[in-house]
Structures are given as C-alpha cells and as structure tokens.
C-alpha cells in the first residue's frame, strides 16, 4: 500500500482501548495511509468515557454515541461493525484500522479482507489470536509505548526467541519463501512474507527499530549491503 494514495478509516472501540495511546495509534495507522475517518465508539453519557474527551479535539476524532441498554452487553461492538460495513460499501476508504483487543471484531476483519480491502488491527498482547490472524497487519499497543534506548546483544535476541519457539520456525519459513537462486533474500521481500505468515510479527517486540537491525543481531543470519542507484536494499543470508 502506498501511503500517498491510500485512505484509512480508524475505528476505535472506546470501551476497549486506551485514550492516552491515541497519538501513537494515529501515528502508527498513518504509516499505511492518510487517516480520513476517525471515530471513537462508546456510551459518552458514562463516566467511563470521560478520559477520552480531551483527545477528541486534539486529534480530530468524532465521538459516536451508543447507549448501553442492557447491563453486561457491549453495544459498542455492533455500532462499530455496522459503521464499518457502511463505510466499506460506500467505498469511502482503501483500508481500515480497528483499535480493540476484542475477538468480536474477528468476523469484521475477515469480511473486509474478503472484499480485497486492507485491514489492520491495534490492540494489547492479550488480543485473541483469531482477531490477530484475521488482519493483514496487527500491531501490539505495547510496541508503541516509548522504551528506554538500550542496545540489545545477540544473546538477548536469542533468549527472546527461545520464549517464543514458533518465531524461529516462522523466520526460517519466511526466509525460504524469499530467497533467490543465490540463496539470498531481499530484506523487503522477507518483511512482506513475515507479515503474511504472522500479521503480528513486529521487530519492536525484540527491541529493534528495523528489520535490518533485527537480522544483524539474530544468530545464524548475516546482513549484506546491496546498494543500487544510491538506495540500499540489504540482502539476508544464512551463515
């Protein structure tokens, strides 16, 4: 997706998201396009939504009122889903960003993808896998929080991988999907295939800012500079 030509609808479940993180959420969504629709859903008559009010004008969000008629039932979900379908059928945007950690949006994400429209999610690490896998890209809100600058050693990266045994399997599979006849993989292609295999893959989870930095610290791989017409598209090789 090209940011210069892509319009994004940012739909936020106000009952299930943190208002203090909205500036970072908006910044993240803006990486994939121009956020033209910005809506926060909730029952604005309740004290629960008070912490959102300062964010509305600052970031040009529109509050969408949805009364909670029944105790224990979340009517916000249905309101967001109905609006998303209206936006989809009206062909108003090229992509969606759904901000929630709720599995109730799994079906919505699948439906948007079936229409050939880009859909990403932003939520907490507790977000059910079904919703995460239904998005093309899923970013954990924890990865958006500012962290102290601290260089990570290869051993630290390796330990994090050991805590997530499927990660190395995923990386190796993405590498095999990306290699050329010289058994090298362009890092850009590798990044695309990693996201295809796991929408939630994010180098920030491992304390890195770029894929190049990540692979330079990952045991078993080496980064090779590949400058063409003044632009560097690094190659990744196995040692």
Buried (B, 14 or more C-beta within 10 A) or exposed (E): BEEEEBEBBBBBBBBBBBBEBBEBBBEBBBEBBBBEBBBBBBBBEEEEBEEBEEBBEEBEBEBBEBEBEEEEEBBBBEBBBEBBBEBBEEEEBBBBBBBBBBBBBBEBBBBBBEEEBBBBBBBBEEBBEEBBBBBBBBBBBBBBEEEEEEEBEEEBBBEBBEEEEEBBEBBEBBBEBBBEEEEBBBBEBBBEBBBEBBBBBBBBBBBBEEBBBBBBBBEEBEBEEBEEEEEEEBBBBEE
